[in-house]
Structures are given as structure tokens and as C-alpha cells.
Amino acid sequence: MDTIRLRCPECGRKLSASAEKAGKRAKCPSCGASVVIALSDSVSDERAGQAWKLLFWLCVPSSLLLGFFGGCVLQRVSRDRLERRLAAPYGEKLAQADQENQELSARLEQLNREKGLLAQQLAQAEKDAAEASEGRGGLTRAPGEASKPGGERLEPGVQGTQARRGAELPSYRVVRKQDISYAGCSRMMYHVLIETTDPPPDETVRQIALAVWREHGTSHDEFSVWCYLLGMDTSGRAYAGAHFVGTALKDFSVTEMIREGLKKPASVPRLSLEKRRQIFFEFFDAEDKADWDAHRMFPNDLMRALGKQNELRERYLQEVRRKYGITRDEDWAITLEGITKGWPTPESRLWAGRP
């Protein structure tokens, strides 16, 4: 039981009383004075502390519970809003993907129909070719060999310098052979010199390439024919080229710059042949150096490398012109002469992987 301690206000004697008598009056045993029994500060503080403790344990847990459940509610609301916000664009993209899928399916059906029509046309063409073959007694193209996007299928049957009945070709000879086979593929390259200085018709050159393929290339997976004219360097750029894959002529082209150069010979007579060949070599080396430097500056940015490449090419070519004191027109004439005559050019730095 709590005890209240106090002093008599008259005689000053120390008195004590039980806490239950707090607020009542009592007589001092010494002097008989009336004394009011009041709570001491320590007891008041203790009771106040107990009250605060009780209030704390009542309020804090409820506040924590309220905060927890309130946070859960807010989190749920925020998550629902976020899900709705994210679902909207994905729903649009899903609908767009479905539409594109339907369009692709329709396109695929259309392509299949076109494929069927082409197959029918091809079968008819083979039939017509077979009938024509029986009437002529010989072909330069096998039955079913209508020209197609994948290349022109051929039949190795005509030998020598005659590619088509009644059509004589200019004399030609193989001057160089190169085995350029790679893993799992037999590939050969033939350099052929056509014994004429006048540019022959493209079809004539094409028939010569076909004749060379029939004589030497039918046993190879890939076969290339480079055609040159008299006076051209057979180790340089060719007048025309043909590339065969299996039994198909995949590509045939004539170098237009060489053809134009042969029709209108261009040269710079004030410079010796040796000097012109040296200038031609340095022109190509300058262009190759510009390509190499540009790709080293921007190895991961093709567009910037191409822009820098053009800038460097003009700068390096101008340095060669100043070195030999030639104009742009003379530059073009020497370049055209070198390409026409197949003068040698430097090895590409990009292909060789070195400066």
C-alpha cells in the first residue's frame, strides 16, 4: 500500500498516512494542529507514469494495426491502377499483332496461289521446250529451262567455240585458272581472253562464258568466268563476268566503264605509260586508305563511317593530284584508261585486315 509522507505546518514534525486518506484532514499527534493529507509529488508522478504507460499500450498497437491495414489497402489500390495503366497499351499491341498475323496469313495464301500458277506455267514451258527440242534436234537450254529469278538452268551439251547452231563466236582461249574452293564447295575461276579489240555484243560474250562453263565447269559446284579483250591485263578488272552455281547461270554483267573506255579511249599523252600506271595505282590506294581510316574512326557506326569515307577520299585524291600536277579531267582519263586496260590495283586493307 502507498504511504503519503508530509510535515506538520505548525510544529514541523514528520508525519505519514496511508494513500487512502489523501485529501482528508487529520490532527498532528504532537501539537494537535489540523493537517490536510495531500498527495506527494513522487506519488503523483508515479501514477501519471502508470497512466501514460496504459495509454501507450492502448494506442500504439491500434495505430500500428491501422497503419498496416491502411498500407495494404493503398498498395492494393495502387497495384490495380498500375495494372490497368499497363494493360491498355499491351492490349492495343496484342490487337495490332493479331491484325498483322491475319494480314500475313492472307499474304501467304496469295503467295501459295501464285506459286501454283508459276508451277503450271513452268510445266507448260517445259512441255513447249521439249516439243521444240524434238523439232530442232538440239538445244543450248535443257527442257524446262525457262529463265527464272533463281538463275538460268543450262544443259552441258555444246562444246568448243560454237554456243548456238549457226552462230559462230570469236576466238577465245583460257589464259588463267584459279582453284578458289572452300569448305564443302568445289569452285573454279577461269580467265578467258577474247581475241578481239572491239567490244563484242553482250550476248556474244555471254555465249562464250556458257561455252567455257560447258567445257570446264559442269563438274564444279560453283564456276566463274572472267572475260578480257586483247590489250587488257588479264590479272586486273575484267571486261565481263559470269557466275554459275550448279546448273544455273546466276549472274552475268559487263563493266560499263570499260566498254565506254574502249569506245572512246582516254589518256594523258604528256605523261609516260609508267607514270600513268603509277598514278592509277596511287588513286586506288588513296581510296582504299580513306575507306580503312573511316572504318577505324567509326567501327560501330556505318553511316558516320560512310560520311567520313567520302570526305577522306576527296582529301587523299587531291593530295595525289597535287603530287603529280594533274587536273580532275586528267585524273578521270587515267582512271578510265587503267580500268579499261586492267592495270593492277593494290590489295584492299579492309579485306586484308591491316593498314
Steps between C-alpha positions, in 0.01 A plus 500: 500500500628850413598729790471878494776686688454864611592754777281677751476867394499612874773299674677352199477141619530233225173317452384209286161372393359242262421605144134424561473806730621735233292821496374456860595688819676355804643634836870524564582267795751751636326836488145399410492728194268407212699371202370438142634173363607576137663276233877536478667588165666161471169316533337735248781446256485126545126490440539726198768270359276201547219682322727587205621142477146378489413757234807399294418132500144576407573746217825384336393145399173630361690767304738238361213276399319791341814603308565142383149443369492850350829432318366171366192674368706776335738245350212301356341812352833614351566156352156489340553843346845399372366178352224687318749758372740233369230279358366770267805532266569126506142436404539733203826332399340157529213609278745647249705177502186296435412726207852470354484123543176489303652717225807275481280193479306656214826593326632145545186359340541739209865398455402134505246566225763686296742212558243258359452719193877524444530123532237459232675750274834327556351161414355647180835661415678166548250332277542767230880481529496123466284523188727768355804287579361210303442734205852656504700193585711684762487765773724732694242492780355186654123436505348702778774758493294818473679793662405535863590740783723227649719485189501341153521121503731363233588172334866413444481387139670743261879488487768724351446849364151444365229586756198501272439328170596726214647768729881513492677661794831692494809301584581482870741316725537429870803689634467437872334255738445547874377242748305702759321210667390534860363261762262258336483693171699440181552837330715604202571834330606518133652808334417500130656725235267581208721566200351829388561863588148617416237453773281210381123490565405401853322186375817388322705535820229318691506210253881478533462477879239225453731310266787518752269376776383208284860403423651539847248587769220245507676282760538786751250635753583859404677631191597856402615627160678837463523622141769735369571660162831530318722760661349461848693379803345160576594531868301824541134594474312298237294626208216265598431230755267202536431293811349151493359307797425135429322502163379862524650819361452721806655821375642657184610861463722723288710778656347810347799721578733270307260483205476880483875529536555264209257696284658835588861442604612756756859571599744770607773485234723753676567234769685177431322164521699408811403830667133452412502148645660631819240776533220247439640275774528791745144616425361162599732483801376844614138391476576177687688693770201733541270198546734347756547820701126575505410154631771524765358835617141372520517119532145473640323774302468418131325823398763725659775281353354541149475877541860522623608265221383741228671793673831312532485371143480851356784617726734210416423516125573873501838425657582262211393761243724762661789254520495438122353836390194362321146631469172324577444432128844342472427305818185359340679421171775306680246312711295407194812388312616286791163332546465443126844341469471311829798657676572340842361658815618473864364238738207621707594590858151412622517151349854443622417640845809721519595866438 
